[in-house]
Amino acid sequence: MKTTTLNISLAKAKTEKLFYFVVTGVIYHPKLKKCLILQRSKKEVTHPGLWGVTGGKLEWKDLQENPITRKNFDVLDWEGLVEKLIMREAKEESGLEVVDPRYIDSVVYLRPDGVPTVCFKFAVKLKKGKVKITPEFDGFAWVNSREVRGYKCIQGIQQEIVKVIKLYSTPSHKL
């Protein structure tokens, strides 16, 4: 992978404007018509022990290790980097290769450690693979809209499962 040398700095950033940027992905299994949920480790800072979905933070290395797609005058652009991030996080955390990222919605929250966070939520469709979770998770389950109610989930996850199943199981109308 080509590494780009960038001058990334927080020296001129306003501290009151800083936050984590996070993406989450609800993985839909087209054959099962179910979504993957993961039980977060009890050692996690945010939502320990609760059931959630794959996700992760945007890091400086994401800018350094991905090609710049456009030089917009004196601004460097990385188009599609957020979508690439959710596909990478899904693979890293669940072992699954996913496709077709679709934006669901967003939330801004304050973590228990005081870090403000912006989270963009996506639906993604399973392409291939077998679930193999990383140590930050204690378990996984494939659930439908009804089954997810039996799990102690992060607030909003149950509604996201309903949205994602409807999104991928409803035929899209092309114009």
QUIUR-V771287 format. One record per backbone hydrogen bond with DSSP energy under -1.0 kcal/mol. CO is the residue of the C=O (numbers start at 1). NH is the residue of the N-H. Records with the same first field share a line. If there is no record, write none. Layout:
CO->NH ; NH
This chain:
6->8
14->17
15->18
20->118
21->58
22->120
23->56
24->122
25->54
26->124
27->36
28->126
29->33 ; 34
34->29
35->143
37->141
38->52
39->138
41->44
47->50
50->40
51->154
52->38
54->25
56->23
59->62
60->63 ; 64
61->65
64->4
70->77
71->73
72->75
75->72
77->69 ; 70
78->81
80->84
81->85
82->86
83->87
84->88
85->89
86->90
87->91
88->92
89->93
90->94
91->95
93->134
94->132
97->127 ; 128
99->125
102->123
105->121
107->119
109->117
111->114
115->111
116->20
117->109
118->22
119->107
120->24
121->104
122->26
123->102
124->28
125->99
128->97
134->137
136->41
139->39
141->37
143->35
144->148
146->149
147->150
148->151
151->153
152->51
154->157
156->160
157->161
158->162
159->163
160->164
161->165
162->166
163->167
164->168
165->169
166->170
